[in-house]
């Protein structure tokens, strides 16, 4: 990730990179070759005097991660909180996720995962015995529209969700909300209709509405990727309150998670 705005153009990274990812263009400016795979040696990051370069992602063993987890033991004890495996999508690394979840439970630490739900059911259920709460995304009920928005249909997602409810695993629904994407009364009604058979189950823990935010826009720029959302799909407070009201009409526990 390259923050051009704070780069001093010292070119130390050009000399440090063994793969030639950093280079000087014809105008004498620092550029990053995105067509060359970085091997994560971090030499460019280490020599950058302005901290304009950051290599994302680290390889860690479970024992290394658990040392980090246990740094917050006092917080877990006083708050009742624990460890949440977040995203990307933790179920895309199922063996690692399962190992971390098992280690947390062995040490008496509460666990949760944030998931889009697009996972092999057998692998998801294998993890489920070590998960205290699923924070499960529902983006859109229409399979065709879901595919247009995310690149995948939602049949597998909804099948996994039904199975989690059926087997008694704790689930909280999270709905990322975007204007003119999934904010109409019809779209909300479809989600309510799907969830109604599970509403009174003790393992159903309500719905969180997650308003669209722009926290990732700067990261796209640092990665040299064009941000695909050109217009602002943010919902107003009035929009969110109205959607919250629609859901409350059916006696669902629901809240807006405002940033």
Beta strands, then each sheet from edge to edge (+ up, - down):
strand 1: 22-24
strand 2: 30-32
strand 3: 82-85
strand 4: 110-115
strand 5: 133-137
strand 6: 171-177
strand 7: 204-211
strand 8: 254-257
sheet 1: 1+ 2-
sheet 2: 3+ 4+ 5+ 6+ 7+ 8+
end
